[in-house]
Amino acid sequence: MPIRELILKKISEYQPKNGLDYIARFFISMASVRHGKVTGHIERVALLSEVVAKRLKMDAKAAFFAGLLHDVGKIILPYYLFDGHNINQEEYEEVKKHAILGSEALKCDYLFTGLCAGLHHAMYQKGYGLTVKDFPESLSPATIKKVLQISAIVSISDFIEAFTHRTTKIKDGSDKTGDDLKSMLYAKYLDDIQLVEEFPKIEFWS
């Protein structure tokens, strides 16, 4: 089954609340217009995040939609930042805005998914985006824990997908295809070593 068809099938089957399925489909359609490389990326991250969450007996539905919408902030930014060219430092500073922009776009109606979007680059050493200090005070400890767990899954899935598919030279290290991916993950995700160890056990690992 083509990946797009599979993604749309899963969106329908999960039946998320409050119209999140429509938002997910709309984002895919919008991204496909001028952000084609982003579209394939988010689809693969969504599937990888879902698989890992299922393996760890976590919320696969939450992981799938967090993975699918983690880069929603990119469609707010100029398309040429994500066209595959080697970005410079000034452009990279613009690219980094996508995490916060995505969180802002989603948080009013889809707070959990919005927090994951804002956090997915903040889960590793020297990352960027939201921090726990940005969380609403009303969130329960259990919800905060779940947000951090799902965000870590999405973050690692995002890094792996970028390492294995992206040709653009980027500043976070995922363009260093000559290095060992597993070693890079161990160095980058010092607070999530146990989670990193789950990824080689699944079929997406390469």
Backbone as CSV, one residue per row, in Angstrom:
resi,resn,N_x,N_y,N_z,CA_x,CA_y,CA_z,C_x,C_y,C_z
1,MET,0.838,-1.192,0.000,0.000,0.000,0.000,0.881,1.253,0.000
2,PRO,0.643,2.210,-0.903,1.414,3.458,-0.913,1.327,4.153,0.442
3,ILE,2.409,4.834,0.832,2.473,5.423,2.158,1.362,6.452,2.390
4,ARG,1.029,7.259,1.377,-0.036,8.249,1.549,-1.376,7.577,1.817
5,GLU,-1.647,6.536,1.075,-2.889,5.791,1.269,-2.936,5.184,2.675
6,LEU,-1.818,4.663,3.132,-1.749,4.087,4.472,-1.980,5.151,5.539
7,ILE,-1.363,6.313,5.369,-1.524,7.399,6.326,-2.988,7.832,6.411
8,LEU,-3.622,8.034,5.285,-5.018,8.467,5.265,-5.936,7.410,5.867
9,LYS,-5.605,6.145,5.632,-6.385,5.043,6.208,-6.284,5.068,7.729
10,LYS,-5.082,5.280,8.230,-4.890,5.313,9.685,-5.585,6.527,10.310
11,ILE,-5.543,7.669,9.635,-6.228,8.852,10.142,-7.710,8.557,10.339
12,SER,-8.314,7.890,9.357,-9.737,7.555,9.444,-10.017,6.520,10.525
13,GLU,-9.169,5.506,10.605,-9.385,4.423,11.562,-9.241,4.883,13.005
14,TYR,-8.339,5.809,13.262,-8.122,6.266,14.636,-9.269,7.140,15.155
15,GLN,-10.004,7.787,14.261,-11.150,8.616,14.629,-10.833,9.558,15.802
16,PRO,-9.860,10.441,15.642,-9.522,11.357,16.734,-10.647,12.355,16.993
17,LYS,-10.644,12.915,18.175,-11.705,13.829,18.577,-11.429,15.255,18.083
18,ASN,-12.483,16.059,18.115,-12.397,17.502,17.859,-11.834,17.869,16.490
19,GLY,-12.050,16.996,15.516,-11.659,17.347,14.157,-10.174,17.234,13.868
20,LEU,-9.426,16.538,14.701,-7.990,16.402,14.452,-7.720,15.658,13.151
21,ASP,-8.639,14.778,12.763,-8.466,14.070,11.496,-8.523,15.039,10.316
22,TYR,-9.413,16.020,10.375,-9.498,17.010,9.306,-8.249,17.896,9.281
23,ILE,-7.767,18.264,10.451,-6.554,19.072,10.531,-5.371,18.312,9.935
24,ALA,-5.273,17.023,10.261,-4.169,16.202,9.749,-4.221,16.115,8.224
25,ARG,-5.412,15.868,7.677,-5.547,15.782,6.221,-5.242,17.124,5.557
26,PHE,-5.708,18.203,6.180,-5.481,19.539,5.630,-3.990,19.863,5.624
27,PHE,-3.297,19.500,6.691,-1.856,19.754,6.766,-1.123,18.993,5.666
28,ILE,-1.478,17.741,5.466,-0.836,16.959,4.407,-1.076,17.609,3.048
29,SER,-2.316,18.048,2.811,-2.643,18.692,1.541,-1.876,19.988,1.367
30,MET,-1.812,20.801,2.415,-1.095,22.067,2.351,0.395,21.847,2.119
31,ALA,0.959,20.912,2.867,2.389,20.638,2.733,2.714,20.124,1.337
32,SER,1.811,19.356,0.763,2.055,18.769,-0.552,2.138,19.811,-1.652
33,VAL,1.522,20.979,-1.453,1.489,22.016,-2.484,2.880,22.582,-2.753
34,ARG,3.595,22.982,-1.668,4.901,23.627,-1.862,5.987,23.046,-0.958
35,HIS,5.631,22.095,-0.125,6.594,21.516,0.817,6.640,19.999,0.633
36,GLY,6.876,19.568,-0.586,6.823,18.147,-0.898,7.764,17.285,-0.078
37,LYS,8.974,17.778,0.156,9.938,16.998,0.937,9.477,16.861,2.385
38,VAL,8.801,17.886,2.894,8.271,17.837,4.254,7.189,16.765,4.358
39,THR,6.372,16.637,3.317,5.255,15.694,3.348,5.725,14.260,3.550
40,GLY,6.682,13.824,2.739,7.198,12.462,2.905,7.822,12.256,4.269
41,HIS,8.500,13.270,4.763,9.147,13.203,6.076,8.131,12.987,7.184
42,ILE,7.076,13.793,7.209,6.114,13.681,8.310,5.374,12.351,8.273
43,GLU,5.134,11.849,7.082,4.438,10.571,6.970,5.297,9.440,7.538
44,ARG,6.568,9.438,7.220,7.462,8.391,7.740,7.663,8.527,9.249
45,VAL,7.766,9.752,9.735,7.917,9.960,11.181,6.665,9.491,11.918
46,ALA,5.502,9.750,11.363,4.250,9.315,11.990,4.199,7.795,12.128
47,LEU,4.561,7.097,11.063,4.513,5.628,11.092,5.555,5.054,12.043
48,LEU,6.748,5.615,12.039,7.793,5.133,12.932,7.415,5.396,14.389
49,SER,6.893,6.563,14.675,6.483,6.901,16.041,5.385,5.960,16.523
50,GLU,4.456,5.660,15.648,3.354,4.752,15.988,3.878,3.360,16.331
51,VAL,4.778,2.853,15.500,5.329,1.514,15.718,6.060,1.427,17.064
52,VAL,6.869,2.435,17.360,7.629,2.427,18.608,6.690,2.516,19.818
53,ALA,5.673,3.372,19.729,4.721,3.508,20.835,4.001,2.180,21.086
54,LYS,3.616,1.502,20.020,2.961,0.202,20.181,3.893,-0.797,20.853
55,ARG,5.135,-0.802,20.444,6.115,-1.732,21.023,6.287,-1.493,22.518
56,LEU,6.242,-0.218,22.913,6.447,0.139,24.314,5.142,0.185,25.099
57,LYS,4.033,-0.221,24.430,2.704,-0.220,25.054,2.309,1.178,25.536
58,MET,2.678,2.169,24.733,2.255,3.549,24.968,1.109,3.881,24.015
59,ASP,0.683,5.123,24.021,-0.463,5.560,23.233,-0.046,5.726,21.766
60,ALA,-0.303,4.715,20.958,0.101,4.732,19.554,-0.651,5.801,18.767
61,LYS,-1.894,6.025,19.118,-2.694,7.051,18.445,-2.089,8.432,18.667
62,ALA,-1.747,8.733,19.910,-1.126,10.026,20.229,0.213,10.169,19.520
63,ALA,0.986,9.096,19.478,2.297,9.137,18.824,2.154,9.342,17.322
64,PHE,1.171,8.691,16.725,0.942,8.823,15.286,0.620,10.268,14.916
65,PHE,-0.330,10.874,15.612,-0.730,12.233,15.266,0.332,13.259,15.666
66,ALA,1.033,13.012,16.760,2.131,13.909,17.123,3.231,13.850,16.071
67,GLY,3.504,12.647,15.566,4.497,12.494,14.508,4.046,13.136,13.209
68,LEU,2.777,12.975,12.882,2.253,13.517,11.635,2.236,15.042,11.637
69,LEU,2.010,15.641,12.803,1.863,17.093,12.898,3.071,17.784,13.535
70,HIS,4.147,17.054,13.757,5.273,17.654,14.471,5.916,18.810,13.699
71,ASP,5.796,18.805,12.383,6.399,19.861,11.561,5.362,20.798,10.955
72,VAL,4.199,20.900,11.565,3.150,21.758,11.008,3.624,23.202,10.883
73,GLY,4.541,23.617,11.751,5.056,24.979,11.695,5.831,25.288,10.429
74,LYS,6.273,24.263,9.724,7.063,24.495,8.504,6.246,25.113,7.381
75,ILE,4.941,24.836,7.337,4.152,25.398,6.234,3.915,26.893,6.427
76,ILE,4.224,27.420,7.612,4.122,28.853,7.857,5.363,29.563,7.304
77,LEU,6.448,28.825,7.192,7.727,29.386,6.746,7.887,29.260,5.236
78,PRO,8.813,30.020,4.632,9.017,29.953,3.184,9.396,28.546,2.710
79,TYR,8.819,28.146,1.601,9.031,26.786,1.107,10.483,26.507,0.762
80,TYR,11.228,27.529,0.340,12.602,27.294,-0.119,13.529,26.854,1.008
81,LEU,13.114,27.065,2.245,13.933,26.601,3.370,13.971,25.074,3.442
82,PHE,13.023,24.441,2.783,12.886,22.976,2.875,12.892,22.322,1.496
83,ASP,13.559,22.974,0.531,13.568,22.437,-0.826,14.739,21.506,-1.113
84,GLY,15.583,21.289,-0.100,16.690,20.349,-0.271,18.045,20.996,-0.467
85,HIS,18.111,22.329,-0.551,19.417,22.967,-0.718,20.139,23.037,0.628
86,ASN,21.432,23.236,0.584,22.226,23.322,1.809,22.012,24.682,2.462
87,ILE,21.353,24.694,3.573,20.985,25.957,4.203,22.168,26.581,4.944
88,ASN,22.174,27.920,4.993,23.216,28.629,5.718,22.754,28.917,7.152
89,GLN,23.595,29.555,7.921,23.283,29.793,9.333,22.050,30.683,9.502
90,GLU,21.937,31.702,8.678,20.776,32.599,8.765,19.481,31.847,8.463
91,GLU,19.522,30.999,7.454,18.344,30.201,7.116,18.028,29.204,8.215
92,TYR,19.072,28.652,8.819,18.854,27.691,9.901,18.138,28.329,11.082
93,GLU,18.452,29.590,11.360,17.767,30.300,12.438,16.279,30.442,12.123
94,GLU,15.957,30.610,10.850,14.554,30.661,10.451,13.897,29.290,10.586
95,VAL,14.601,28.251,10.146,14.078,26.883,10.230,13.733,26.525,11.677
96,LYS,14.566,26.942,12.604,14.354,26.595,14.010,13.062,27.155,14.581
97,LYS,12.490,28.130,13.914,11.242,28.725,14.407,10.050,27.787,14.248
98,HIS,10.204,26.749,13.417,9.040,25.925,13.102,8.471,25.178,14.304
99,ALA,9.307,24.855,15.282,8.813,24.124,16.451,7.836,24.976,17.260
100,ILE,8.222,26.207,17.567,7.353,27.105,18.320,6.123,27.486,17.501
101,LEU,6.320,27.746,16.200,5.192,28.103,15.345,4.161,26.978,15.295
102,GLY,4.626,25.748,15.212,3.716,24.609,15.197,2.941,24.486,16.486
103,SER,3.625,24.702,17.594,2.963,24.659,18.892,1.895,25.734,18.994
104,GLU,2.230,26.936,18.546,1.277,28.048,18.594,0.047,27.762,17.741
105,ALA,0.247,27.140,16.589,-0.863,26.864,15.684,-1.823,25.814,16.227
106,LEU,-1.311,24.892,17.026,-2.115,23.756,17.484,-2.638,23.860,18.914
107,LYS,-1.969,24.619,19.757,-2.190,24.493,21.199,-3.585,24.866,21.679
108,CYS,-4.265,25.770,20.986,-5.589,26.186,21.464,-6.602,25.047,21.414
109,ASP,-6.586,24.271,20.344,-7.561,23.194,20.171,-6.975,21.797,20.373
110,TYR,-5.664,21.674,20.207,-5.015,20.364,20.297,-3.748,20.504,21.131
111,LEU,-3.941,20.751,22.413,-2.818,21.100,23.287,-1.762,20.008,23.329
112,PHE,-2.157,18.760,23.508,-1.187,17.670,23.614,-0.308,17.606,22.365
113,THR,-0.949,17.589,21.200,-0.208,17.507,19.945,0.632,18.754,19.733
114,GLY,0.107,19.912,20.139,0.848,21.158,20.015,2.100,21.189,20.872
115,LEU,1.998,20.654,22.083,3.172,20.592,22.951,4.235,19.672,22.358
116,CYS,3.801,18.567,21.800,4.754,17.642,21.174,5.456,18.304,19.987
117,ALA,4.698,19.089,19.215,5.302,19.810,18.089,6.360,20.792,18.578
118,GLY,6.049,21.471,19.665,6.994,22.442,20.210,8.209,21.826,20.866
119,LEU,8.061,20.583,21.301,9.125,19.915,22.062,10.049,19.036,21.223
120,HIS,9.654,18.694,20.008,10.358,17.599,19.337,11.831,17.891,19.044
121,HIS,12.224,19.154,19.037,13.652,19.474,18.884,14.295,19.860,20.216
122,ALA,13.505,19.851,21.266,14.030,20.228,22.585,14.353,19.003,23.437
123,MET,14.131,17.808,22.886,14.294,16.580,23.668,15.729,16.064,23.663
124,TYR,16.596,16.683,22.883,17.985,16.225,22.826,18.923,17.330,23.293
125,GLN,20.170,16.966,23.484,21.170,17.909,23.976,21.314,19.095,23.006
126,LYS,21.289,20.310,23.560,21.447,21.546,22.792,20.353,21.706,21.745
127,GLY,19.157,21.260,22.077,18.038,21.397,21.162,17.390,22.769,21.270
128,TYR,16.222,22.915,20.655,15.521,24.195,20.662,14.014,23.944,20.640
129,GLY,13.258,24.976,21.019,11.800,24.857,21.047,11.263,25.088,22.441
130,LEU,10.129,24.463,22.740,9.510,24.609,24.056,10.333,23.926,25.143
131,THR,10.048,24.306,26.384,10.567,23.596,27.551,9.389,23.320,28.479
132,VAL,9.624,22.540,29.494,8.560,22.235,30.455,8.041,23.511,31.121
133,LYS,8.866,24.516,31.206,8.442,25.790,31.798,7.332,26.448,30.985
134,ASP,7.206,26.065,29.728,6.175,26.634,28.863,4.839,25.902,28.977
135,PHE,4.797,24.811,29.733,3.565,24.040,29.877,2.544,24.812,30.709
136,PRO,1.255,24.674,30.403,0.220,25.271,31.255,0.287,24.696,32.674
137,GLU,0.096,25.532,33.655,0.169,25.073,35.043,-0.924,24.074,35.385
138,SER,-1.979,24.053,34.595,-3.114,23.170,34.871,-2.853,21.712,34.501
139,LEU,-1.781,21.437,33.781,-1.502,20.064,33.369,-1.138,19.195,34.562
140,SER,-1.686,17.999,34.587,-1.373,17.061,35.659,-0.001,16.441,35.439
141,PRO,0.633,15.943,36.507,1.932,15.266,36.348,1.856,14.099,35.367
142,ALA,0.729,13.379,35.373,0.582,12.238,34.465,0.564,12.699,33.003
143,THR,-0.114,13.806,32.749,-0.171,14.323,31.386,1.189,14.843,30.939
144,ILE,1.880,15.527,31.834,3.219,16.032,31.521,4.153,14.875,31.171
145,LYS,4.073,13.818,31.958,4.909,12.641,31.704,4.618,12.056,30.323
146,LYS,3.323,11.963,29.980,2.944,11.394,28.689,3.415,12.280,27.541
147,VAL,3.276,13.599,27.691,3.739,14.517,26.658,5.234,14.333,26.413
148,LEU,5.996,14.230,27.495,7.447,14.076,27.360,7.807,12.735,26.726
149,GLN,7.084,11.686,27.081,7.360,10.367,26.515,7.078,10.341,25.011
150,ILE,5.917,10.849,24.622,5.551,10.852,23.205,6.464,11.788,22.421
151,SER,6.806,12.931,23.018,7.703,13.873,22.347,9.073,13.260,22.100
152,ALA,9.547,12.466,23.053,10.845,11.800,22.881,10.791,10.788,21.745
153,ILE,9.696,10.048,21.655,9.534,9.084,20.560,9.536,9.803,19.213
154,VAL,8.773,10.891,19.125,8.705,11.656,17.879,10.069,12.256,17.548
155,SER,10.754,12.768,18.550,12.060,13.390,18.330,13.067,12.402,17.762
156,ILE,13.138,11.228,18.345,14.090,10.219,17.871,13.688,9.717,16.484
157,SER,12.392,9.538,16.267,11.909,9.130,14.947,12.260,10.185,13.907
158,ASP,12.110,11.441,14.280,12.434,12.562,13.402,13.914,12.554,13.036
159,PHE,14.768,12.326,14.002,16.204,12.304,13.765,16.596,11.150,12.846
160,ILE,16.031,9.978,13.109,16.342,8.803,12.292,15.881,9.019,10.848
161,GLU,14.670,9.543,10.680,14.157,9.770,9.333,15.033,10.772,8.581
162,ALA,15.433,11.848,9.272,16.288,12.847,8.642,17.641,12.246,8.265
163,PHE,18.190,11.434,9.136,19.491,10.816,8.884,19.443,9.899,7.657
164,THR,18.343,9.163,7.528,18.259,8.143,6.485,17.697,8.657,5.161
165,HIS,17.040,9.835,5.171,16.392,10.305,3.948,16.799,11.703,3.482
166,ARG,17.228,12.563,4.398,17.452,13.962,4.034,18.829,14.146,3.399
167,THR,18.867,14.934,2.328,20.128,15.246,1.666,20.649,16.626,2.043
168,THR,19.792,17.467,2.592,20.188,18.806,2.972,21.211,18.778,4.100
169,LYS,22.226,19.596,4.011,23.169,19.753,5.106,22.512,20.608,6.184
170,ILE,22.411,20.078,7.384,21.755,20.796,8.463,22.654,20.853,9.685
171,LYS,22.276,21.686,10.637,23.157,21.999,11.748,23.034,21.071,12.955
172,ASP,22.032,20.185,12.951,21.854,19.355,14.144,22.626,18.050,14.092
173,GLY,23.365,17.831,13.024,24.214,16.641,12.951,23.624,15.490,12.179
174,SER,22.343,15.556,11.818,21.722,14.421,11.144,22.121,14.324,9.677
175,ASP,22.935,15.258,9.177,23.438,15.163,7.811,24.749,14.384,7.741
176,LYS,25.287,13.996,8.879,26.575,13.318,8.902,26.392,11.840,8.625
177,THR,26.188,11.525,7.364,25.871,10.156,6.996,27.056,9.206,7.148
178,GLY,28.241,9.741,7.329,29.402,8.882,7.501,29.526,8.320,8.900
179,ASP,28.789,8.902,9.845,28.834,8.443,11.229,27.828,7.327,11.468
180,ASP,28.032,6.600,12.518,27.116,5.539,12.894,25.885,6.148,13.556
181,LEU,24.715,5.845,13.023,23.473,6.433,13.515,23.229,6.108,14.983
182,LYS,23.433,4.864,15.348,23.177,4.473,16.724,24.080,5.228,17.691
183,SER,25.342,5.395,17.348,26.267,6.138,18.205,25.847,7.594,18.340
184,MET,25.373,8.160,17.242,24.909,9.536,17.281,23.700,9.689,18.194
185,LEU,22.801,8.722,18.135,21.619,8.772,18.990,21.988,8.647,20.470
186,TYR,22.921,7.764,20.771,23.362,7.611,22.160,23.978,8.915,22.673
187,ALA,24.726,9.591,21.827,25.368,10.842,22.244,24.363,11.980,22.367
188,LYS,23.363,11.972,21.513,22.406,13.073,21.432,21.306,12.973,22.486
189,TYR,20.826,11.767,22.730,19.685,11.563,23.639,20.143,10.924,24.949
190,LEU,20.934,11.670,25.680,21.505,11.141,26.915,20.448,10.828,27.971
191,ASP,19.324,11.524,27.918,18.271,11.313,28.907,17.274,10.238,28.491
192,ASP,17.438,9.691,27.297,16.483,8.699,26.790,17.194,7.485,26.201
193,ILE,18.242,7.047,26.861,19.028,5.914,26.352,18.180,4.655,26.224
194,GLN,17.325,4.385,27.212,16.497,3.179,27.146,15.552,3.221,25.953
195,LEU,15.043,4.394,25.660,14.173,4.537,24.497,14.958,4.333,23.209
196,VAL,16.127,4.919,23.127,16.980,4.751,21.941,17.235,3.276,21.672
197,GLU,17.407,2.496,22.717,17.721,1.079,22.558,16.573,0.281,21.954
198,GLU,15.365,0.833,21.968,14.232,0.136,21.373,14.220,0.246,19.854
199,PHE,14.790,1.298,19.310,14.686,1.542,17.880,15.378,0.495,17.008
200,PRO,16.552,-0.036,17.390,17.164,-1.057,16.531,16.341,-2.340,16.425
201,LYS,15.358,-2.498,17.307,14.573,-3.735,17.332,13.415,-3.721,16.348
202,ILE,13.208,-2.592,15.663,12.072,-2.491,14.777,12.513,-2.432,13.319
203,GLU,11.607,-2.689,12.412,11.949,-2.872,11.000,12.415,-1.598,10.320
204,PHE,12.127,-0.434,10.892,12.523,0.818,10.257,14.019,1.107,10.415
205,TRP,14.652,0.441,11.363,16.051,0.740,11.652,16.945,0.429,10.459
206,SER,17.871,1.344,10.161,18.816,1.082,9.069,20.156,1.720,9.414
